[in-house]
Amino acid sequence: MGSSLNNLRVLVVEDEALVAMNLEMILEDLGCRVVGPVMRFDRAVAMVESGVNADAAILDVNVAGREVFPIADLLGEQGIPLVFATGYDNSTFPERWRESPALRKPYTTDDVERALKRLLAIAEARNPM
């Protein structure tokens, strides 16, 4: 399981400690390297603006009452593909992000693996080597 995800550096932005720890364990089980988790909106912005060393990101849509879409925009500008973790429907997302992969909370290891593999396939299709 997760062989194509080995050593994938995944930025995690999640403000709920237990959810962040669970996601960190899931990612490690899949062979990923976790960047973070980052639990504060302003810290996540600062990390991304300074050039975070990540291949992908999983962003909780709501971080301490703030929507994470400005961080998603920064990651998008840097070409870092992302998955949203949410209990919300994608139709509430800004139009730019409505087609992005999303993990529905609560999610399983299989859900995370599928979302990351889909994300990488989309990124590869957009930027073939």
C-alpha positions in Angstrom: 0.0 0.0 0.0 1.2 3.5 -0.8 4.3 2.5 -2.7 3.8 5.4 -5.3 3.6 7.8 -2.3 7.0 6.8 -0.8 8.9 9.9 0.4 6.2 12.3 -0.9 6.5 15.4 1.2 3.0 16.4 2.3 2.2 19.7 4.0 -0.6 19.3 6.5 -2.6 22.3 7.6 -5.1 21.2 10.3 -6.1 23.0 13.5 -7.6 20.0 15.4 -4.8 18.3 17.2 -6.3 14.8 17.2 -7.2 15.0 13.5 -3.7 16.3 12.7 -2.1 13.5 14.6 -4.3 10.9 12.9 -3.5 12.3 9.5 0.2 12.4 10.3 0.1 8.7 11.2 -1.9 7.8 8.0 0.6 9.6 5.8 3.5 8.0 7.5 1.9 4.6 7.1 1.6 5.4 3.3 5.3 6.2 3.2 4.9 10.0 3.0 7.0 12.5 4.8 4.9 15.0 6.8 5.6 18.7 6.6 4.0 20.1 9.8 1.4 19.7 10.8 0.7 23.4 10.9 -2.2 24.2 13.2 -2.4 28.0 12.8 -3.5 30.0 9.7 -0.8 32.7 10.0 2.0 30.2 10.5 0.8 28.2 7.4 0.8 31.4 5.3 4.3 32.3 6.5 5.6 28.8 5.7 4.1 28.8 2.2 5.3 32.4 1.5 8.8 31.4 2.5 8.8 28.5 0.0 7.6 25.4 1.9 9.5 22.2 0.8 6.5 20.1 -0.1 5.3 18.0 -3.0 1.6 18.2 -2.1 -0.6 19.6 0.6 -3.7 18.5 2.6 -5.6 21.6 3.9 -8.4 21.6 6.4 -10.9 24.0 4.8 -11.6 25.8 8.1 -8.6 26.6 10.2 -9.7 28.2 13.5 -12.6 29.9 11.8 -10.7 31.1 8.8 -11.2 29.6 5.3 -7.9 28.2 3.9 -8.4 29.3 0.3 -5.8 32.1 0.5 -3.2 29.5 1.5 -4.5 27.3 -1.4 -4.0 30.2 -3.8 -0.4 30.6 -2.6 0.3 26.9 -3.0 -1.3 27.0 -6.5 1.0 29.9 -7.5 3.9 27.7 -6.4 2.6 24.7 -8.4 2.0 22.6 -5.3 -1.0 20.4 -5.8 -3.5 20.1 -2.9 -6.3 18.2 -1.4 -9.0 19.8 0.8 -10.1 18.0 4.0 -13.6 19.1 4.8 -17.0 18.2 6.1 -18.4 20.7 3.6 -19.7 20.2 0.1 -17.3 21.4 -2.7 -20.1 23.7 -4.0 -19.3 26.0 -1.1 -15.7 26.4 -2.3 -14.6 29.3 -4.5 -15.1 28.4 -8.1 -11.4 28.0 -8.7 -11.2 25.2 -6.2 -14.5 23.3 -6.8 -12.9 20.6 -8.9 -10.1 20.0 -6.5 -9.8 16.6 -4.8 -11.4 16.6 -1.3 -11.3 14.3 1.6 -14.6 14.0 3.4 -14.2 14.0 7.2 -14.0 11.6 8.8 -11.7 9.8 6.3 -9.8 6.6 6.3 -6.3 5.6 5.2 -7.7 4.3 1.9 -9.5 7.7 1.4 -6.2 9.6 1.9 -4.3 7.2 -0.4 -6.9 7.5 -3.1 -7.0 11.3 -2.8 -3.2 11.7 -3.0 -3.0 9.3 -6.0 -5.7 11.2 -7.8 -4.0 14.5 -7.0 -0.7 13.2 -8.4 -2.4 11.9 -11.5 -4.0 15.3 -12.1 -0.7 17.1 -11.5 1.1 14.7 -13.9 -1.6 15.2 -16.6 -1.2 19.0 -16.3 2.6 18.9 -16.3 3.9 15.9 -18.2 7.7 15.5 -18.0 
